[in-house]
Amino acid sequence: MRVENDHCDVIGVPAAPTQLDRLSSAILRQGGMARVSLPGDVVIWAAARHQTLRQMLSDQRFNKDWRQWRALQDGEIPEDHPLIGICKVDNMTTAHGADHRRLRGLLSSSFAPSRIALLAPRVEQCVDRLLAEMAQRGGSADLMSEFAAPLPTNVIAELFGLPDEQREEIVALTYSLANTSATGEEVRQTRQRIPEFFRRLIALKRGQLGDDLASALIVARDKGELVSDTELIDMLFMVLSAGFVTTAGVIGNGVLALLTHPQQLHLVRSGQVPWSQAIEEILRWGSSAANLPFRYATQDVEIDGCLVRRGDAVLMAFHAANRDEKAFGPGANRFDVTRRHNPHLSFGEGPHSCLGAALARLELRCAFPALFRRLEDLALTIAAEDVVYMPSYVIRCPQRLPVSFRPSVA
């Protein structure tokens, strides 16, 4: 069994990959673990095979505490690197053990599937309103800005208790943070503006606490259940940003997949394949959480014949894992709504599995059937290869999705 790493080819990851499928294929060819070089000459590991990544998600020898990252502690990662704003935070996503259970416990009841199911009428109303507005404006639209992004943004903002006038700013800040091609100055500005935004929000909410997630977290801070203002701010930002950017990406990626695979769309629209099954394939094929940072080795670990040293960072290559033929068969690279065995990892697994999975699925199950029922003859007005994505190797999300349609009279 090999454990030396000198043989490994290092795969370069562009700051804004235009061909994510090719990148994922290159990573998969290396095996379960691959060496990748992120922009700025940050050489790390990537867990790519489905089994390897799934194992690592629950492996206690790895955690998400950025303080474990040896290269960061040694000063090899500059403070204005785009990764810093994503990784160097103190919230539920980077905590482990008792701290993780404490932070997750503050939110778990709000995102319980039984409670989320009660939101269905509100989500359906939001879907109907957005589609009605699109129809009123005419037979063409940018599906991202007029539907895919506003739907999850409005839903999470309502749950969060975010005033309407502040939604545009936090959306812009979130997309700026996910931009892995950002300049050092852009990174510094975004990292400064995010805490400023939430300090203003906290001051506003403290004067009018309500039955919403932001108020609950502010009260938790006042009770000492959150140990610092930084932890409060990072938790507030996590809830908001995770609540819309990934779901918007899945909606955009899913619509693009269906429109470029008309036979697959026909199977769903004709009732031969239920929307619930098609949405799971959309989640696999069009997962917006493409490559998530990071797990850190807390000790030397031999995995898939590679030696991961203590303090090494590992990128979670979900896009690659969801196309692994060993997990999904020889048709892993094919969009197939008839797929029944679909153990995708788009919501992760283990202690850090996505807390918002039930909410995301609810939004998708409300959005897709209504979209294709209300907007007849829905079609792209540009070639699929001309779709421009967010400049990020972390999030896979179209920036614009120009479409034409005929409003349904039903």
Secondary structure, DSSP 8 states (H G I E B T S, - for coil): -----TT--EEE--SS-S-HHHHHHHHHHT-SEEEEEETTTEEEEEE-SHHHHHHHHT-TTEE--GGG-HHHHTT-S-TTSHHHHHHS--STTT--HHHHHHHHHTTTTTT-HHHHHTTHHHHHHHHHHHHHHHHHH-SEEEHIIIIITHHHHHHHHHHHT--GGGHHHHHHHHHHHH-TT--HHHHHHHHHHHHHHHHHHHHHHHTS--SSHHHHHHHHHHTTSS--HHHHHHHHHHHHHHTTHHHHHHHHHHHHHHHT-HHHHHHHHTTSS-HHHHHHHHHHHT-SB-SEEEEEESS-EEETTEEE-TT-EEEE-HHHHTT-HHHH-TTTTS--TT-------TT--GGG--TTHHHHHHHHHHHHHHHHHHEEEEEESS-GGG--B-S-SSB--BS--EEEEEE---
